[in-house]
Amino acid sequence: MEDKRDTFIKEFRNIIVKTSDGSDLLGKINIGDKQRVSDLFTRTENPFIILSDVEHKDGSGKVLFINKNHIVWVEPRD
């Protein structure tokens, strides 16, 4: 049996996300086998992104699942 941990690609990028409620979220997103951060928004059908090590007004170090419909813009920080 194949070990799934060996096939999961981790390729993190630092980003800032502006949400529709005006929040700015600074964190890391795993782009996996994608070429760019934008590929997660244009080439996947998953309605959520997962942001880790998030810093925002309510604290830091959190993991957030963010609905793409509530994102105004995303800025890569790398």
N, CA and C atoms as a LAMMPS dump frame, in Angstrom:
ITEM: TIMESTEP
0
ITEM: NUMBER OF ATOMS
234
ITEM: BOX BOUNDS ff ff ff
-5.0000000000000000e+02 5.0000000000000000e+02
-5.0000000000000000e+02 5.0000000000000000e+02
-5.0000000000000000e+02 5.0000000000000000e+02
ITEM: ATOMS id mol type element x y z
1 1 1 N 0.843 -1.177 0
2 1 2 C 0 0 0
3 1 3 C 0.893 1.247 0
4 2 1 N 0.535 2.225 -0.802
5 2 2 C 1.313 3.459 -0.924
6 2 3 C 1.056 4.378 0.267
7 3 1 N 2.105 4.946 0.812
8 3 2 C 1.985 5.874 1.926
9 3 3 C 1.617 7.252 1.391
10 4 1 N 0.426 7.751 1.738
11 4 2 C -0.074 9.021 1.211
12 4 3 C 0.766 10.206 1.675
13 5 1 N 1.441 10.089 2.8
14 5 2 C 2.278 11.19 3.271
15 5 3 C 3.412 11.467 2.305
16 6 1 N 3.864 10.45 1.577
17 6 2 C 4.955 10.631 0.627
18 6 3 C 4.489 11.278 -0.672
19 7 1 N 3.196 11.23 -0.974
20 7 2 C 2.704 11.769 -2.239
21 7 3 C 2.126 13.168 -2.099
22 8 1 N 1.92 13.655 -0.88
23 8 2 C 1.352 14.979 -0.646
24 8 3 C 2.458 16.023 -0.781
25 9 1 N 2.283 16.963 -1.682
26 9 2 C 3.299 17.976 -1.945
27 9 3 C 3.027 19.206 -1.09
28 10 1 N 4.046 19.657 -0.372
29 10 2 C 3.938 20.861 0.443
30 10 3 C 4.802 21.944 -0.186
31 11 1 N 4.158 22.989 -0.642
32 11 2 C 4.851 24.135 -1.238
33 11 3 C 4.12 25.391 -0.765
34 12 1 N 4.582 25.956 0.348
35 12 2 C 3.887 27.07 0.976
36 12 3 C 4.33 28.41 0.405
37 13 1 N 3.369 29.337 0.333
38 13 2 C 3.615 30.714 -0.082
39 13 3 C 2.967 31.649 0.951
40 14 1 N 3.634 32.733 1.249
41 14 2 C 3.08 33.752 2.135
42 14 3 C 2.16 34.653 1.326
43 15 1 N 0.968 34.927 1.875
44 15 2 C -0.002 35.783 1.183
45 15 3 C -0.727 36.679 2.17
46 16 1 N -1.327 37.741 1.644
47 16 2 C -2.279 38.563 2.382
48 16 3 C -3.618 38.412 1.681
49 17 1 N -4.661 38.186 2.465
50 17 2 C -6.015 38.031 1.928
51 17 3 C -6.887 39.152 2.487
52 18 1 N -7.593 39.853 1.627
53 18 2 C -8.584 40.865 2.039
54 18 3 C -9.949 40.234 1.85
55 19 1 N -10.735 40.162 2.927
56 19 2 C -12.057 39.546 2.856
57 19 3 C -13.145 40.606 2.709
58 20 1 N -14.322 40.157 2.351
59 20 2 C -15.442 41.072 2.096
60 20 3 C -15.891 41.836 3.34
61 21 1 N -15.529 41.355 4.538
62 21 2 C -15.872 42.096 5.758
63 21 3 C -14.797 43.104 6.133
64 22 1 N -13.765 43.246 5.287
65 22 2 C -12.708 44.229 5.508
66 22 3 C -11.502 43.709 6.255
67 23 1 N -11.481 42.434 6.616
68 23 2 C -10.35 41.868 7.351
69 23 3 C -9.156 41.649 6.427
70 24 1 N -7.966 41.895 6.971
71 24 2 C -6.718 41.559 6.295
72 24 3 C -6.109 40.375 7.028
73 25 1 N -5.861 39.292 6.312
74 25 2 C -5.318 38.069 6.902
75 25 3 C -3.96 37.792 6.286
76 26 1 N -2.939 37.678 7.109
77 26 2 C -1.588 37.36 6.655
78 26 3 C -1.31 35.929 7.061
79 27 1 N -0.919 35.098 6.106
80 27 2 C -0.659 33.699 6.427
81 27 3 C 0.012 32.962 5.302
82 28 1 N 0.015 31.645 5.41
83 28 2 C 0.655 30.774 4.424
84 28 3 C -0.394 29.899 3.762
85 29 1 N -0.228 29.702 2.461
86 29 2 C -1.119 28.82 1.71
87 29 3 C -0.257 27.784 0.995
88 30 1 N -0.739 26.541 0.994
89 30 2 C -0.016 25.469 0.31
90 30 3 C -0.498 25.407 -1.139
91 31 1 N 0.396 25.713 -2.083
92 31 2 C 0.005 25.639 -3.491
93 31 3 C 0.21 24.235 -4.05
94 32 1 N 0.856 23.36 -3.272
95 32 2 C 1.036 21.965 -3.694
96 32 3 C 1.762 21.854 -5.017
97 33 1 N 1.123 21.197 -5.982
98 33 2 C 1.756 20.995 -7.288
99 33 3 C 1.391 22.09 -8.29
100 34 1 N 0.744 23.151 -7.834
101 34 2 C 0.376 24.259 -8.718
102 34 3 C 1.601 25.126 -9
103 35 1 N 1.558 25.893 -10.063
104 35 2 C 2.649 26.784 -10.431
105 35 3 C 2.62 28.095 -9.655
106 36 1 N 1.397 28.617 -9.434
107 36 2 C 1.242 29.943 -8.844
108 36 3 C 0.113 29.947 -7.82
109 37 1 N 0.098 30.966 -6.976
110 37 2 C -0.99 31.14 -6.013
111 37 3 C -2.315 31.286 -6.751
112 38 1 N -2.313 32.023 -7.846
113 38 2 C -3.557 32.265 -8.586
114 38 3 C -4.188 30.975 -9.116
115 39 1 N -3.391 29.926 -9.32
116 39 2 C -3.933 28.648 -9.792
117 39 3 C -4.928 28.049 -8.797
118 40 1 N -4.759 28.341 -7.508
119 40 2 C -5.702 27.83 -6.501
120 40 3 C -7.081 28.454 -6.656
121 41 1 N -7.137 29.617 -7.274
122 41 2 C -8.406 30.311 -7.454
123 41 3 C -9.017 30.058 -8.827
124 42 1 N -8.195 29.741 -9.816
125 42 2 C -8.695 29.598 -11.184
126 42 3 C -8.718 28.161 -11.686
127 43 1 N -7.92 27.292 -11.106
128 43 2 C -7.804 25.925 -11.632
129 43 3 C -8.267 24.845 -10.662
130 44 1 N -8.96 25.237 -9.607
131 44 2 C -9.534 24.259 -8.682
132 44 3 C -10.996 24.608 -8.446
133 45 1 N -11.78 23.593 -8.169
134 45 2 C -13.209 23.806 -7.931
135 45 3 C -13.564 23.868 -6.458
136 46 1 N -12.601 23.624 -5.585
137 46 2 C -12.859 23.675 -4.153
138 46 3 C -13.272 25.096 -3.77
139 47 1 N -14.397 25.268 -3.076
140 47 2 C -14.864 26.612 -2.736
141 47 3 C -14.098 27.264 -1.581
142 48 1 N -13.16 26.542 -0.957
143 48 2 C -12.417 27.073 0.176
144 48 3 C -10.919 27.034 -0.073
145 49 1 N -10.208 27.97 0.571
146 49 2 C -8.76 27.882 0.67
147 49 3 C -8.426 27.675 2.138
148 50 1 N -7.277 27.081 2.4
149 50 2 C -6.832 26.867 3.776
150 50 3 C -5.617 27.75 4.002
151 51 1 N -5.72 28.617 4.98
152 51 2 C -4.653 29.544 5.321
153 51 3 C -4.111 29.143 6.686
154 52 1 N -2.799 28.939 6.8
155 52 2 C -2.203 28.531 8.073
156 52 3 C -1.278 29.621 8.604
157 53 1 N -0.915 29.509 9.866
158 53 2 C -0.081 30.508 10.55
159 53 3 C -0.63 31.913 10.341
160 54 1 N -1.934 32.056 10.489
161 54 2 C -2.625 33.31 10.192
162 54 3 C -2.406 34.341 11.292
163 55 1 N -2.132 35.563 10.868
164 55 2 C -2.074 36.714 11.769
165 55 3 C -3.181 37.672 11.366
166 56 1 N -3.983 38.052 12.342
167 56 2 C -5.029 39.054 12.114
168 56 3 C -5.417 39.654 13.456
169 57 1 N -6.394 40.518 13.47
170 57 2 C -6.738 41.269 14.68
171 57 3 C -7.12 40.394 15.872
172 58 1 N -7.597 39.173 15.643
173 58 2 C -8.031 38.297 16.726
174 58 3 C -6.942 37.356 17.226
175 59 1 N -5.724 37.486 16.72
176 59 2 C -4.642 36.634 17.192
177 59 3 C -3.755 36.152 16.07
178 60 1 N -2.895 35.213 16.398
179 60 2 C -1.98 34.682 15.387
180 60 3 C -1.783 33.185 15.585
181 61 1 N -1.236 32.545 14.547
182 61 2 C -0.952 31.119 14.607
183 61 3 C -2.138 30.224 14.323
184 62 1 N -3.228 30.79 13.844
185 62 2 C -4.44 30.007 13.597
186 62 3 C -4.441 29.406 12.194
187 63 1 N -5.317 28.429 11.997
188 63 2 C -5.595 27.865 10.677
189 63 3 C -7.03 28.245 10.325
190 64 1 N -7.222 28.857 9.152
191 64 2 C -8.557 29.282 8.739
192 64 3 C -8.93 28.654 7.402
193 65 1 N -10.183 28.259 7.283
194 65 2 C -10.763 27.819 6.024
195 65 3 C -11.591 28.991 5.522
196 66 1 N -11.236 29.543 4.376
197 66 2 C -11.872 30.763 3.891
198 66 3 C -12.633 30.471 2.605
199 67 1 N -13.904 30.85 2.585
200 67 2 C -14.726 30.685 1.393
201 67 3 C -14.252 31.668 0.329
202 68 1 N -13.947 31.168 -0.862
203 68 2 C -13.439 32.015 -1.948
204 68 3 C -14.425 33.121 -2.323
205 69 1 N -15.716 32.907 -2.103
206 69 2 C -16.716 33.918 -2.434
207 69 3 C -16.606 35.156 -1.543
208 70 1 N -15.878 35.058 -0.437
209 70 2 C -15.749 36.173 0.499
210 70 3 C -14.372 36.835 0.429
211 71 1 N -13.611 36.516 -0.613
212 71 2 C -12.289 37.11 -0.801
213 71 3 C -12.392 38.239 -1.824
214 72 1 N -11.88 39.409 -1.435
215 72 2 C -11.868 40.565 -2.33
216 72 3 C -10.604 40.54 -3.193
217 73 1 N -9.441 40.324 -2.541
218 73 2 C -8.19 40.196 -3.282
219 73 3 C -7.181 39.404 -2.464
220 74 1 N -6.143 38.918 -3.165
221 74 2 C -5.041 38.181 -2.548
222 74 3 C -3.735 38.743 -3.096
223 75 1 N -2.778 38.966 -2.213
224 75 2 C -1.465 39.462 -2.626
225 75 3 C -0.393 38.471 -2.192
226 76 1 N 0.347 37.879 -3.142
227 76 2 C 1.481 37.025 -2.769
228 76 3 C 2.569 37.879 -2.116
229 77 1 N 3.221 37.333 -1.094
230 77 2 C 4.253 38.075 -0.36
231 77 3 C 5.662 37.565 -0.636
232 78 1 N 5.848 36.572 -1.447
233 78 2 C 7.19 36.012 -1.719
234 78 3 C 7.894 36.764 -2.802
